[in-house]
Structure formats: structure tokens, C-alpha cells
């Protein structure tokens, strides 16, 4: 929706000369009569019949304000609407939105200072009044107002869900994962991404990356800072998302980042080096994939953990090459079937020879130790094998360079500032590793 501007009338200082002053006053009165429904300027008055001080002959405010969206008396306004405005020569600008009962709506100014976004979707079929007040260095306020009515609740709504649930503790490589129940058209992704914010404490630069039309990830430029907290919010409620579809509701998730637990595997040495908060705490012999089924080289993260499972490839590979094997301490790295897991049958060659089908084999003892210390989202980098990790085969967000990753954003990348606490718009498990129930909007 693109609304017309509500112009603010800013009369000049009254001049000397009786006839000329009368003409100016007449023009001013006519202009105010035409625009009083959507704008006003200068000081306020408790008595509606009493003119404000600048209208009595004093200088008009230096500042001016104009509400550009929604326009005055607009109908069928999306419940996700922002209040867009312009403010000229303003030292301070405030925005107030009230419902028909006069109750204030919470919200905040956008980073660019050109719009104001309610904290949540507005009620459907309700009337609201927005007031923008701009104050210049002369201390005189200029105001613009606009009343509008939101649309009826739409029949076609898109659900938004998060892989992670509130209060989960994840590894430093965990991408934030948001999914939509219907594909978001290319032309609407920037609108959606503007409503997706990430707040990290400690502050970090990061960006959203569209994996597909139904899935978007977020990662910081570097691994999450250990023991930090992250809140991400998707304000999809009432937002137009193409072809008559709208976001069903908003979504907010609070998570915590655990210690920095990073695994690095070198094919040359057949060793895994484990660091915790930057210090090497363990070196583990491994056996990687043999030449016919090599392990993937690249950076992956732990996707899921299973204390006990069965690997069954009989249907995929057939009775000759397939196998059905019970596995302990399994940690998935790729969708294609690469895991870290205990492999007691290869303990004799671990650290010397690659014999696996592509997994990272460790001993039962080391498998149990790793399983008890890792979290979903802990990163692992495998180096020096015959095969490169394919992006998309797992949560491969960290397998891309930063320059490559930002290309997946629907908004132009702008390097973030470094305040004490950063909010990045579209442009931030339990100890057993089993995902908790994810919130769905």
C-alpha cells in the first residue's frame, strides 16, 4: 500500500499592512480548514477556539512533520502497518499511536528514523490514530495526525515457526532457523526481512540468509560469543506476503549460547582436536571415510544427537553394499548421513587408517565423552579429504565465506555498528541434543 502524503501547513510570519495581513489570514484559515483532519502545527491549546501562540502572530515552528503512510481515513490497512513519516529540521521526533479507546500502542522508531513500528500486529477491524511530533532547535513542536482503520482478519494466513524453542542452550555455530508454511515470493522477502530482528548480548554483526522460499537462517559474522544471550523476533502478523496471503502472527524466541566447544579434524593426522573457550582440552584419534566413501571436508555443526540408533542402508544400497548396524553416541552432521559416532569395530585403526562410510569414527570411550559435552550447534571442521562439503547438505551456514553468505540476504548488506547491544534487522536444545517443542506462530 502506498498512501498519499498529508501535507503540514506552515504559515509564515504575519507582515505589516492591513490588507495584506487580512489576505494572509484568510488563506491560512482556508488551508487549515482543509487539512485539520490530518495535520497541525505549532503549540497546542486546551481550548479548541483559542489559536496557538504562533498562529497569533509569532514565528511558526522551524520543524515540520508529515505522515506519509497510512494516509488519513485510510481503510483496509494491513495490521502490520508501520507509521511512515518525514520530519524536517527536527531535533527530536516522537510518534504516538492510540486505538479507538485512546489506549497507547507500544512500538519504536526504525533505525533510519523514517518510520515507527508497533511492537506487535494491530487488531483487525479497528481504528487507530497516529500522531507525529517534530521539535526543532527553537523548541516549538509541529504535529501531524492520521486516523486509519485496519483490515478485517484475512482468510489466507502463513504460519511462522522456529526450529529452536525458548531457553534452549546451543553451540556457538548454531544458525537461527525460521520457516514459513508457504513460499514467500521474491518480491516480498525484503518486507519480511525488515521485520526480522536479532538482539545479541554481547553484540555481534550478523545477517539473514534465505535458504529457500520457505526457510531463512541467521548467523553472525563470527561464531556466537560464548555464554551470550540471543533474542530473535519475526513480526509477521498481518504482513502482506503475496497473492493475498498474510502472516498469521508474530514470533519471539529467547535462547542462550553455551561455551565455545569447537572440533577440528585433520585427515592428514587422523586426529580430532577439541577446544573449549579457546583452549585445547582433548585430542582424539579418528577414522574417516575410505576412498570410495570419503568424508566431506568443510565446516558443519551438530544437527541432532542420538544416544542409540540404527544405521540402515539396505534399501538405499541393496543387499550387497548395504548394511544395518546398531550405533551408539551418534551426532548428525549432514543430511546425507555423515555422523560423529562410536565405532568399536574400527578402534584398532583409528588414528591410522580411514575405513568408514564417510562418518567420523571414534572409540566408545571418546564417543561417550563427546556426546556428554557437545550441544546442538557445536561446530566441526573436517580438513583434507577427497570430497568437498556441498552447501545445503546439513546446516552449512559456516561453510560459506561471509562475502558469500550476505548474498543470500533479501536486503543490501550494511556493516553493523558495534553498540553495547546490537539489534540487526534482517540484516541474529537441551543438553541431550533433542530439540524441544519449537514455537509456532
One Martini backbone bead per residue (centre of mass of N, CA, C, O) as a GRO file, in nm:
protein
  441
    1UNK     BB    1   0.095   0.035   0.023
    2UNK     BB    2   0.035   0.376  -0.105
    3UNK     BB    3   0.033   0.679   0.039
    4UNK     BB    4  -0.049   0.985   0.076
    5UNK     BB    5   0.028   1.291   0.171
    6UNK     BB    6   0.030   1.492   0.469
    7UNK     BB    7   0.020   1.815   0.477
    8UNK     BB    8   0.197   2.078   0.628
    9UNK     BB    9   0.101   2.383   0.750
   10UNK     BB   10   0.332   2.677   0.725
   11UNK     BB   11   0.305   2.967   0.829
   12UNK     BB   12   0.400   3.276   0.826
   13UNK     BB   13   0.476   3.577   0.908
   14UNK     BB   14   0.326   3.848   0.988
   15UNK     BB   15   0.259   4.138   0.811
   16UNK     BB   16   0.257   4.440   0.717
   17UNK     BB   17  -0.051   4.544   0.648
   18UNK     BB   18  -0.375   4.516   0.645
   19UNK     BB   19  -0.458   4.373   0.376
   20UNK     BB   20  -0.235   4.161   0.369
   21UNK     BB   21  -0.305   4.032   0.642
   22UNK     BB   22  -0.593   3.939   0.560
   23UNK     BB   23  -0.509   3.749   0.332
   24UNK     BB   24  -0.335   3.561   0.493
   25UNK     BB   25  -0.553   3.477   0.696
   26UNK     BB   26  -0.749   3.356   0.488
   27UNK     BB   27  -0.563   3.141   0.371
   28UNK     BB   28  -0.503   2.999   0.636
   29UNK     BB   29  -0.791   2.920   0.711
   30UNK     BB   30  -0.841   2.744   0.462
   31UNK     BB   31  -0.607   2.547   0.499
   32UNK     BB   32  -0.692   2.440   0.780
   33UNK     BB   33  -0.968   2.330   0.697
   34UNK     BB   34  -0.847   2.112   0.494
   35UNK     BB   35  -0.613   1.980   0.723
   36UNK     BB   36  -0.716   1.914   1.024
   37UNK     BB   37  -0.752   1.596   1.004
   38UNK     BB   38  -0.408   1.539   0.959
   39UNK     BB   39  -0.295   1.827   1.061
   40UNK     BB   40  -0.047   2.022   1.251
   41UNK     BB   41   0.077   2.320   1.428
   42UNK     BB   42   0.248   2.386   1.691
   43UNK     BB   43   0.092   2.471   1.943
   44UNK     BB   44  -0.121   2.410   2.205
   45UNK     BB   45  -0.477   2.366   2.316
   46UNK     BB   46  -0.749   2.337   2.527
   47UNK     BB   47  -0.885   2.550   2.344
   48UNK     BB   48  -1.020   2.523   2.032
   49UNK     BB   49  -1.074   2.850   1.990
   50UNK     BB   50  -0.775   2.883   2.056
   51UNK     BB   51  -0.502   3.000   1.941
   52UNK     BB   52  -0.199   2.957   1.886
   53UNK     BB   53   0.077   3.144   1.928
   54UNK     BB   54   0.178   3.148   1.624
   55UNK     BB   55  -0.112   3.227   1.508
   56UNK     BB   56  -0.089   3.526   1.661
   57UNK     BB   57   0.226   3.611   1.526
   58UNK     BB   58   0.430   3.411   1.552
   59UNK     BB   59   0.656   3.201   1.485
   60UNK     BB   60   0.703   2.933   1.327
   61UNK     BB   61   0.806   2.637   1.316
   62UNK     BB   62   1.084   2.488   1.195
   63UNK     BB   63   0.947   2.238   1.204
   64UNK     BB   64   0.826   1.935   1.035
   65UNK     BB   65   0.533   1.718   0.963
   66UNK     BB   66   0.469   1.394   0.786
   67UNK     BB   67   0.229   1.163   0.694
   68UNK     BB   68   0.247   0.889   0.457
   69UNK     BB   69   0.183   0.630   0.650
   70UNK     BB   70  -0.110   0.626   0.676
   71UNK     BB   71  -0.359   0.772   0.551
   72UNK     BB   72  -0.618   0.953   0.590
   73UNK     BB   73  -0.889   0.738   0.631
   74UNK     BB   74  -0.793   0.467   0.594
   75UNK     BB   75  -0.859   0.146   0.461
   76UNK     BB   76  -0.754  -0.169   0.486
   77UNK     BB   77  -0.518  -0.192   0.681
   78UNK     BB   78  -0.260  -0.348   0.770
   79UNK     BB   79  -0.165  -0.484   1.082
   80UNK     BB   80   0.159  -0.424   1.001
   81UNK     BB   81   0.180  -0.137   1.006
   82UNK     BB   82   0.354   0.150   0.952
   83UNK     BB   83   0.478   0.468   1.046
   84UNK     BB   84   0.518   0.705   0.805
   85UNK     BB   85   0.766   0.978   0.779
   86UNK     BB   86   0.839   1.329   0.797
   87UNK     BB   87   1.126   1.536   0.924
   88UNK     BB   88   1.199   1.873   0.949
   89UNK     BB   89   1.422   2.028   1.142
   90UNK     BB   90   1.471   1.802   1.366
   91UNK     BB   91   1.570   1.715   1.699
   92UNK     BB   92   1.280   1.581   1.762
   93UNK     BB   93   1.096   1.262   1.740
   94UNK     BB   94   0.756   1.159   1.779
   95UNK     BB   95   0.542   0.867   1.835
   96UNK     BB   96   0.180   0.811   1.833
   97UNK     BB   97  -0.043   0.536   1.920
   98UNK     BB   98  -0.404   0.492   1.906
   99UNK     BB   99  -0.686   0.375   1.990
  100UNK     BB  100  -1.029   0.421   2.013
  101UNK     BB  101  -0.981   0.437   2.345
  102UNK     BB  102  -0.678   0.573   2.387
  103UNK     BB  103  -0.472   0.349   2.372
  104UNK     BB  104  -0.156   0.284   2.374
  105UNK     BB  105   0.097   0.187   2.144
  106UNK     BB  106   0.356  -0.002   2.116
  107UNK     BB  107   0.693   0.111   2.010
  108UNK     BB  108   0.937   0.197   1.741
  109UNK     BB  109   1.192   0.326   1.590
  110UNK     BB  110   1.366   0.323   1.330
  111UNK     BB  111   1.693   0.351   1.242
  112UNK     BB  112   1.624   0.582   1.012
  113UNK     BB  113   1.374   0.770   1.124
  114UNK     BB  114   1.102   0.707   0.910
  115UNK     BB  115   0.975   0.500   1.119
  116UNK     BB  116   0.705   0.315   1.294
  117UNK     BB  117   0.681   0.019   1.503
  118UNK     BB  118   0.493  -0.191   1.626
  119UNK     BB  119   0.527  -0.449   1.859
  120UNK     BB  120   0.258  -0.542   1.711
  121UNK     BB  121  -0.009  -0.645   1.590
  122UNK     BB  122  -0.290  -0.526   1.502
  123UNK     BB  123  -0.610  -0.497   1.511
  124UNK     BB  124  -0.880  -0.599   1.359
  125UNK     BB  125  -1.109  -0.361   1.269
  126UNK     BB  126  -0.956  -0.093   1.362
  127UNK     BB  127  -0.906   0.227   1.507
  128UNK     BB  128  -0.643   0.468   1.446
  129UNK     BB  129  -0.405   0.713   1.590
  130UNK     BB  130  -0.156   0.921   1.455
  131UNK     BB  131   0.134   1.097   1.605
  132UNK     BB  132   0.357   1.351   1.492
  133UNK     BB  133   0.645   1.501   1.658
  134UNK     BB  134   0.828   1.800   1.582
  135UNK     BB  135   1.141   1.940   1.711
  136UNK     BB  136   1.323   2.212   1.719
  137UNK     BB  137   1.564   2.453   1.820
  138UNK     BB  138   1.305   2.636   1.918
  139UNK     BB  139   1.091   2.433   2.078
  140UNK     BB  140   0.877   2.385   1.851
  141UNK     BB  141   0.598   2.211   1.775
  142UNK     BB  142   0.511   1.971   1.519
  143UNK     BB  143   0.211   1.824   1.384
  144UNK     BB  144   0.081   1.493   1.286
  145UNK     BB  145  -0.224   1.335   1.170
  146UNK     BB  146  -0.372   0.988   1.156
  147UNK     BB  147  -0.651   0.807   1.057
  148UNK     BB  148  -0.727   0.447   1.076
  149UNK     BB  149  -0.826   0.122   0.928
  150UNK     BB  150  -0.827  -0.197   0.963
  151UNK     BB  151  -0.851  -0.494   0.852
  152UNK     BB  152  -0.976  -0.778   0.810
  153UNK     BB  153  -0.945  -1.091   0.871
  154UNK     BB  154  -0.771  -1.314   0.705
  155UNK     BB  155  -0.789  -1.629   0.547
  156UNK     BB  156  -0.486  -1.608   0.445
  157UNK     BB  157  -0.231  -1.784   0.631
  158UNK     BB  158   0.104  -1.771   0.764
  159UNK     BB  159   0.321  -1.966   0.913
  160UNK     BB  160   0.555  -1.941   1.190
  161UNK     BB  161   0.875  -2.101   1.263
  162UNK     BB  162   1.096  -2.257   1.506
  163UNK     BB  163   1.342  -2.470   1.587
  164UNK     BB  164   1.370  -2.309   1.833
  165UNK     BB  165   1.338  -2.268   2.177
  166UNK     BB  166   1.296  -2.158   2.465
  167UNK     BB  167   1.596  -2.178   2.657
  168UNK     BB  168   1.799  -2.275   2.478
  169UNK     BB  169   2.114  -2.446   2.445
  170UNK     BB  170   2.380  -2.357   2.226
  171UNK     BB  171   2.603  -2.338   1.993
  172UNK     BB  172   2.828  -2.119   1.824
  173UNK     BB  173   2.703  -2.244   1.527
  174UNK     BB  174   2.408  -2.162   1.551
  175UNK     BB  175   2.148  -2.126   1.358
  176UNK     BB  176   1.885  -1.942   1.277
  177UNK     BB  177   1.549  -2.089   1.230
  178UNK     BB  178   1.307  -2.008   0.978
  179UNK     BB  179   0.964  -2.092   0.897
  180UNK     BB  180   0.731  -2.138   0.628
  181UNK     BB  181   0.416  -2.261   0.510
  182UNK     BB  182   0.492  -2.066   0.268
  183UNK     BB  183   0.597  -1.924   0.002
  184UNK     BB  184   0.808  -1.648  -0.050
  185UNK     BB  185   0.821  -1.410  -0.249
  186UNK     BB  186   1.071  -1.224  -0.365
  187UNK     BB  187   0.916  -0.934  -0.335
  188UNK     BB  188   0.862  -1.001   0.000
  189UNK     BB  189   1.132  -1.052   0.161
  190UNK     BB  190   1.214  -0.767   0.247
  191UNK     BB  191   0.970  -0.711   0.424
  192UNK     BB  192   1.019  -0.947   0.616
  193UNK     BB  193   1.318  -0.883   0.700
  194UNK     BB  194   1.251  -0.608   0.841
  195UNK     BB  195   1.085  -0.796   1.071
  196UNK     BB  196   1.377  -0.922   1.142
  197UNK     BB  197   1.521  -0.963   1.463
  198UNK     BB  198   1.845  -0.931   1.638
  199UNK     BB  199   1.954  -0.984   1.981
  200UNK     BB  200   2.282  -0.942   2.116
  201UNK     BB  201   2.452  -1.063   2.424
  202UNK     BB  202   2.679  -0.985   2.281
  203UNK     BB  203   2.769  -0.802   2.026
  204UNK     BB  204   2.681  -0.876   1.671
  205UNK     BB  205   2.736  -0.943   1.352
  206UNK     BB  206   2.460  -0.997   1.112
  207UNK     BB  207   2.252  -1.225   0.896
  208UNK     BB  208   2.022  -1.302   0.663
  209UNK     BB  209   1.944  -1.628   0.490
  210UNK     BB  210   1.810  -1.765   0.206
  211UNK     BB  211   1.755  -2.099   0.146
  212UNK     BB  212   1.448  -2.051   0.081
  213UNK     BB  213   1.111  -1.967   0.045
  214UNK     BB  214   1.072  -2.125   0.356
  215UNK     BB  215   1.383  -2.049   0.448
  216UNK     BB  216   1.566  -1.887   0.723
  217UNK     BB  217   1.884  -1.764   0.819
  218UNK     BB  218   2.114  -1.697   1.101
  219UNK     BB  219   2.438  -1.529   1.124
  220UNK     BB  220   2.727  -1.446   1.225
  221UNK     BB  221   3.039  -1.358   1.130
  222UNK     BB  222   3.096  -1.499   1.386
  223UNK     BB  223   3.092  -1.675   1.627
  224UNK     BB  224   2.936  -1.699   1.888
  225UNK     BB  225   2.939  -1.583   2.192
  226UNK     BB  226   3.005  -1.703   2.474
  227UNK     BB  227   2.738  -1.689   2.693
  228UNK     BB  228   2.517  -1.567   2.535
  229UNK     BB  229   2.236  -1.378   2.426
  230UNK     BB  230   1.928  -1.447   2.228
  231UNK     BB  231   1.697  -1.250   2.027
  232UNK     BB  232   1.418  -1.334   1.816
  233UNK     BB  233   1.210  -1.154   1.566
  234UNK     BB  234   0.883  -1.207   1.403
  235UNK     BB  235   0.682  -0.967   1.221
  236UNK     BB  236   0.409  -1.120   1.058
  237UNK     BB  237   0.160  -1.001   1.154
  238UNK     BB  238  -0.034  -0.886   0.884
  239UNK     BB  239   0.164  -0.939   0.655
  240UNK     BB  240   0.219  -0.903   0.335
  241UNK     BB  241   0.297  -1.219   0.118
  242UNK     BB  242   0.126  -1.266  -0.122
  243UNK     BB  243  -0.155  -1.354  -0.290
  244UNK     BB  244  -0.334  -1.280  -0.019
  245UNK     BB  245  -0.121  -1.321   0.197
  246UNK     BB  246  -0.061  -1.361   0.560
  247UNK     BB  247   0.053  -1.323   0.852
  248UNK     BB  248  -0.051  -1.460   1.149
  249UNK     BB  249   0.207  -1.408   1.348
  250UNK     BB  250   0.417  -1.361   1.590
  251UNK     BB  251   0.777  -1.412   1.686
  252UNK     BB  252   0.954  -1.522   1.990
  253UNK     BB  253   1.305  -1.592   2.081
  254UNK     BB  254   1.494  -1.738   2.356
  255UNK     BB  255   1.847  -1.777   2.391
  256UNK     BB  256   2.152  -1.969   2.455
  257UNK     BB  257   2.496  -1.964   2.468
  258UNK     BB  258   2.746  -2.157   2.505
  259UNK     BB  259   3.023  -2.279   2.498
  260UNK     BB  260   3.323  -2.306   2.329
  261UNK     BB  261   3.283  -2.590   2.104
  262UNK     BB  262   3.554  -2.715   1.906
  263UNK     BB  263   3.601  -2.910   1.606
  264UNK     BB  264   3.903  -3.066   1.457
  265UNK     BB  265   3.979  -3.239   1.148
  266UNK     BB  266   4.262  -3.433   1.038
  267UNK     BB  267   4.348  -3.640   0.789
  268UNK     BB  268   4.658  -3.655   0.812
  269UNK     BB  269   4.643  -3.742   1.138
  270UNK     BB  270   4.378  -3.864   1.252
  271UNK     BB  271   4.263  -3.599   1.420
  272UNK     BB  272   4.096  -3.458   1.702
  273UNK     BB  273   4.041  -3.121   1.800
  274UNK     BB  274   3.958  -2.985   2.121
  275UNK     BB  275   3.789  -2.683   2.208
  276UNK     BB  276   3.757  -2.461   2.502
  277UNK     BB  277   3.759  -2.142   2.507
  278UNK     BB  278   4.047  -2.175   2.327
  279UNK     BB  279   4.122  -2.459   2.459
  280UNK     BB  280   4.289  -2.744   2.469
  281UNK     BB  281   4.129  -3.067   2.587
  282UNK     BB  282   4.149  -3.266   2.320
  283UNK     BB  283   4.271  -3.576   2.162
  284UNK     BB  284   4.136  -3.769   1.881
  285UNK     BB  285   4.108  -4.053   1.735
  286UNK     BB  286   4.041  -4.132   1.383
  287UNK     BB  287   3.798  -4.244   1.131
  288UNK     BB  288   3.738  -4.209   0.806
  289UNK     BB  289   3.665  -4.213   0.492
  290UNK     BB  290   3.704  -4.391   0.245
  291UNK     BB  291   3.770  -4.352  -0.086
  292UNK     BB  292   3.474  -4.447  -0.176
  293UNK     BB  293   3.371  -4.287   0.118
  294UNK     BB  294   3.416  -3.990   0.181
  295UNK     BB  295   3.460  -3.734   0.363
  296UNK     BB  296   3.370  -3.410   0.437
  297UNK     BB  297   3.496  -3.099   0.359
  298UNK     BB  298   3.424  -2.877   0.629
  299UNK     BB  299   3.167  -2.681   0.787
  300UNK     BB  300   2.988  -2.794   1.064
  301UNK     BB  301   2.702  -2.907   1.259
  302UNK     BB  302   2.519  -3.008   1.510
  303UNK     BB  303   2.188  -3.140   1.466
  304UNK     BB  304   2.191  -3.426   1.617
  305UNK     BB  305   2.115  -3.663   1.895
  306UNK     BB  306   2.201  -4.020   1.958
  307UNK     BB  307   2.254  -4.266   2.176
  308UNK     BB  308   2.066  -4.464   1.997
  309UNK     BB  309   2.094  -4.648   1.682
  310UNK     BB  310   2.019  -4.715   1.327
  311UNK     BB  311   2.194  -4.815   1.044
  312UNK     BB  312   2.012  -4.812   0.722
  313UNK     BB  313   2.110  -4.919   0.370
  314UNK     BB  314   1.951  -5.139   0.214
  315UNK     BB  315   1.758  -4.974   0.031
  316UNK     BB  316   1.978  -4.790  -0.101
  317UNK     BB  317   2.221  -5.029  -0.163
  318UNK     BB  318   2.157  -5.304  -0.088
  319UNK     BB  319   2.266  -5.630  -0.006
  320UNK     BB  320   2.571  -5.583  -0.078
  321UNK     BB  321   2.633  -5.270   0.037
  322UNK     BB  322   2.459  -5.285   0.264
  323UNK     BB  323   2.351  -5.188   0.607
  324UNK     BB  324   2.295  -5.299   0.963
  325UNK     BB  325   2.365  -5.079   1.243
  326UNK     BB  326   2.451  -5.032   1.558
  327UNK     BB  327   2.451  -4.711   1.738
  328UNK     BB  328   2.661  -4.495   1.927
  329UNK     BB  329   2.686  -4.169   1.973
  330UNK     BB  330   2.515  -3.988   1.771
  331UNK     BB  331   2.612  -3.714   1.532
  332UNK     BB  332   2.480  -3.504   1.321
  333UNK     BB  333   2.602  -3.327   1.006
  334UNK     BB  334   2.423  -3.452   0.770
  335UNK     BB  335   2.178  -3.548   0.542
  336UNK     BB  336   2.367  -3.781   0.404
  337UNK     BB  337   2.501  -3.940   0.683
  338UNK     BB  338   2.696  -3.778   0.865
  339UNK     BB  339   2.888  -3.874   1.155
  340UNK     BB  340   2.939  -3.891   1.488
  341UNK     BB  341   3.080  -4.203   1.622
  342UNK     BB  342   3.084  -4.499   1.758
  343UNK     BB  343   3.357  -4.757   1.665
  344UNK     BB  344   3.468  -5.048   1.779
  345UNK     BB  345   3.562  -5.190   1.501
  346UNK     BB  346   3.793  -4.932   1.454
  347UNK     BB  347   3.997  -4.889   1.692
  348UNK     BB  348   4.266  -5.019   1.566
  349UNK     BB  349   4.274  -4.766   1.327
  350UNK     BB  350   4.259  -4.527   1.483
  351UNK     BB  351   4.486  -4.277   1.360
  352UNK     BB  352   4.562  -4.439   1.060
  353UNK     BB  353   4.274  -4.533   0.919
  354UNK     BB  354   4.035  -4.533   0.663
  355UNK     BB  355   3.690  -4.710   0.698
  356UNK     BB  356   3.451  -4.554   0.643
  357UNK     BB  357   3.134  -4.414   0.502
  358UNK     BB  358   3.199  -4.089   0.625
  359UNK     BB  359   3.246  -4.095   0.907
  360UNK     BB  360   3.332  -4.019   1.248
  361UNK     BB  361   3.540  -4.225   1.408
  362UNK     BB  362   3.521  -4.352   1.743
  363UNK     BB  363   3.538  -4.444   2.041
  364UNK     BB  364   3.351  -4.523   2.304
  365UNK     BB  365   3.481  -4.329   2.501
  366UNK     BB  366   3.485  -4.075   2.311
  367UNK     BB  367   3.187  -4.077   2.238
  368UNK     BB  368   3.081  -4.027   2.525
  369UNK     BB  369   3.232  -3.763   2.575
  370UNK     BB  370   3.120  -3.599   2.344
  371UNK     BB  371   2.816  -3.635   2.403
  372UNK     BB  372   2.841  -3.488   2.697
  373UNK     BB  373   2.961  -3.196   2.560
  374UNK     BB  374   2.766  -3.144   2.345
  375UNK     BB  375   2.579  -2.940   2.110
  376UNK     BB  376   2.367  -2.796   1.940
  377UNK     BB  377   2.585  -2.615   1.713
  378UNK     BB  378   2.843  -2.743   1.713
  379UNK     BB  379   3.148  -2.723   1.561
  380UNK     BB  380   3.290  -2.880   1.255
  381UNK     BB  381   3.612  -2.941   1.100
  382UNK     BB  382   3.706  -3.079   0.791
  383UNK     BB  383   4.029  -3.191   0.660
  384UNK     BB  384   4.171  -3.331   0.359
  385UNK     BB  385   3.969  -3.454   0.170
  386UNK     BB  386   3.818  -3.573  -0.136
  387UNK     BB  387   3.563  -3.403  -0.028
  388UNK     BB  388   3.327  -3.161  -0.060
  389UNK     BB  389   3.110  -2.969   0.088
  390UNK     BB  390   2.772  -2.927   0.042
  391UNK     BB  391   2.561  -2.692   0.017
  392UNK     BB  392   2.280  -2.808   0.218
  393UNK     BB  393   2.437  -3.046   0.373
  394UNK     BB  394   2.304  -2.909   0.605
  395UNK     BB  395   2.434  -2.669   0.829
  396UNK     BB  396   2.625  -2.458   0.603
  397UNK     BB  397   2.680  -2.158   0.692
  398UNK     BB  398   3.005  -2.198   0.762
  399UNK     BB  399   3.092  -2.283   0.457
  400UNK     BB  400   3.068  -1.983   0.414
  401UNK     BB  401   3.147  -1.696   0.339
  402UNK     BB  402   3.058  -1.385   0.413
  403UNK     BB  403   3.031  -1.278   0.121
  404UNK     BB  404   2.840  -1.514   0.042
  405UNK     BB  405   2.618  -1.498   0.260
  406UNK     BB  406   2.501  -1.202   0.203
  407UNK     BB  407   2.365  -1.283  -0.076
  408UNK     BB  408   2.104  -1.414   0.085
  409UNK     BB  409   1.991  -1.142   0.115
  410UNK     BB  410   1.707  -0.920   0.072
  411UNK     BB  411   1.916  -0.714   0.176
  412UNK     BB  412   2.138  -0.494   0.192
  413UNK     BB  413   2.458  -0.482   0.298
  414UNK     BB  414   2.544  -0.353   0.631
  415UNK     BB  415   2.758  -0.270   0.839
  416UNK     BB  416   2.774  -0.293   1.169
  417UNK     BB  417   2.759  -0.170   1.454
  418UNK     BB  418   2.910  -0.138   1.808
  419UNK     BB  419   2.727  -0.175   2.045
  420UNK     BB  420   2.634  -0.307   2.340
  421UNK     BB  421   2.359  -0.354   2.174
  422UNK     BB  422   2.233  -0.549   1.904
  423UNK     BB  423   2.018  -0.473   1.625
  424UNK     BB  424   1.927  -0.692   1.353
  425UNK     BB  425   1.794  -0.645   1.064
  426UNK     BB  426   1.777  -0.859   0.842
  427UNK     BB  427   2.103  -0.737   0.839
  428UNK     BB  428   1.997  -1.333   1.503
  429UNK     BB  429   1.889  -2.758   2.357
  430UNK     BB  430   1.935  -2.957   2.492
  431UNK     BB  431   2.175  -3.166   2.640
  432UNK     BB  432   2.075  -3.414   2.454
  433UNK     BB  433   1.979  -3.281   2.157
  434UNK     BB  434   1.678  -3.258   2.180
  435UNK     BB  435   1.435  -3.093   2.056
  436UNK     BB  436   1.223  -2.877   2.144
  437UNK     BB  437   0.941  -2.726   2.137
  438UNK     BB  438   0.845  -2.532   1.884
  439UNK     BB  439   0.752  -2.238   1.800
  440UNK     BB  440   0.430  -2.124   1.666
  441UNK     BB  441   0.259  -1.882   1.443
   0.00000   0.00000   0.00000
